[in-house]
């Protein structure tokens, strides 16, 4: 069964660090694009970061320099290391599989999502 | 690329035809996806490449548009369709989302 299970969320003080994990089953993170998307309470979806098969990574401007996406192929797990956390980072964090669908072009879609893990940054 | 949805919310009755629009700040050709999110749940993919339904999505959902202006239509709203809908551009990274449209029961 294809499944993503996030963990590692919790309450953290401003300026602190947290590492989120996304345990993957049913496919390999090593040959799949993987992303993180977050959702602040009562707000919309915000794309956070992606890691490509090549290992190339990209980040939203709001987290660049503070967050690091990585993967452990041996554990088939995706990570998001979050440093220097701010109140505005408070959100549910989802990991998602990014697949390419082919038609008249190649289309990136987030077809499998985890259940999310809540991160609360507050003193 | 900025993506703007309208309206932010709407009220409709079962059986109604509902239309949600999405506008990109520059041309994204047909690189436009739609997701549905129910309260307390992760989003799920509805439509990609403007109009291609994800497997298992009912045919009452349809999408149209190109360039900068796109539409999601639900023809014959069902009770299970009351949710929040997001468009997303996949033309370039970051793959930005619209701010969402909440479809509520009238």
Interface residues (C-beta under 8 A of the other chain):
Chain A: X35 X37 X44 X45 X46 X47 X50 X58 X60 X94 X101 X103 X104 X105 X107 X108 X109 X110 X111 X113 X114 X115 X116
Chain B: X29 X30 X31 X33 X35 X37 X41 X42 X43 X44 X45 X48 X49 X52 X54 X86 X88 X90 X93 X94 X95 X96 X97 X98 X99 X100
